[in-house]
Amino acid sequence: MSRTDTQNEIVDFARKWQKFDGGPDEDIFVTFGLEPHEYFRRLKNILDNGNAALDSPVAIELATVCAHRLRQRDVQLIGQ
């Protein structure tokens, strides 16, 4: 699978779950073999680099979901 295919799959998954806070951790792991923080870091990079052909409102909403999920992880790490 090419890098572009992987990026497209990450974006497609994000769009599917954007209204549900980005999707369940288990589904992210099963689908991509990634911990959620790594998945959202990669999605953020795709969005930041403009590698996803998305309308601005969709890109902004996905970026907001990424920021929220990454912030949640930071809070969890601080609390440990």
Contacts in CASP RR format, 6 or more apart in sequence:
PFRMAT RR
TARGET T0000
AUTHOR 0000-0000-0000
METHOD contacts of the structure
MODEL  1
MSRTDTQNEIVDFARKWQKFDGGPDEDIFVTFGLEPHEYFRRLKNILDNG
NAALDSPVAIELATVCAHRLRQRDVQLIGQ
7 46 0 8 1.000
7 51 0 8 1.000
7 52 0 8 1.000
9 31 0 8 1.000
9 32 0 8 1.000
10 32 0 8 1.000
10 39 0 8 1.000
10 42 0 8 1.000
10 43 0 8 1.000
10 46 0 8 1.000
11 43 0 8 1.000
11 46 0 8 1.000
11 52 0 8 1.000
11 54 0 8 1.000
11 62 0 8 1.000
13 28 0 8 1.000
13 31 0 8 1.000
13 32 0 8 1.000
14 22 0 8 1.000
14 43 0 8 1.000
14 62 0 8 1.000
14 65 0 8 1.000
15 54 0 8 1.000
15 58 0 8 1.000
15 62 0 8 1.000
17 23 0 8 1.000
17 27 0 8 1.000
18 58 0 8 1.000
18 61 0 8 1.000
18 62 0 8 1.000
18 65 0 8 1.000
21 65 0 8 1.000
21 68 0 8 1.000
21 69 0 8 1.000
22 40 0 8 1.000
22 65 0 8 1.000
22 69 0 8 1.000
25 35 0 8 1.000
25 36 0 8 1.000
28 34 0 8 1.000
28 35 0 8 1.000
28 36 0 8 1.000
28 39 0 8 1.000
29 35 0 8 1.000
29 36 0 8 1.000
32 39 0 8 1.000
34 42 0 8 1.000
36 69 0 8 1.000
36 73 0 8 1.000
37 69 0 8 1.000
37 70 0 8 1.000
37 73 0 8 1.000
40 65 0 8 1.000
40 66 0 8 1.000
40 69 0 8 1.000
40 70 0 8 1.000
41 66 0 8 1.000
41 70 0 8 1.000
43 62 0 8 1.000
43 66 0 8 1.000
44 63 0 8 1.000
44 66 0 8 1.000
44 67 0 8 1.000
44 70 0 8 1.000
46 52 0 8 1.000
47 54 0 8 1.000
47 59 0 8 1.000
47 62 0 8 1.000
47 63 0 8 1.000
47 66 0 8 1.000
50 59 0 8 1.000
52 59 0 8 1.000
54 62 0 8 1.000
END
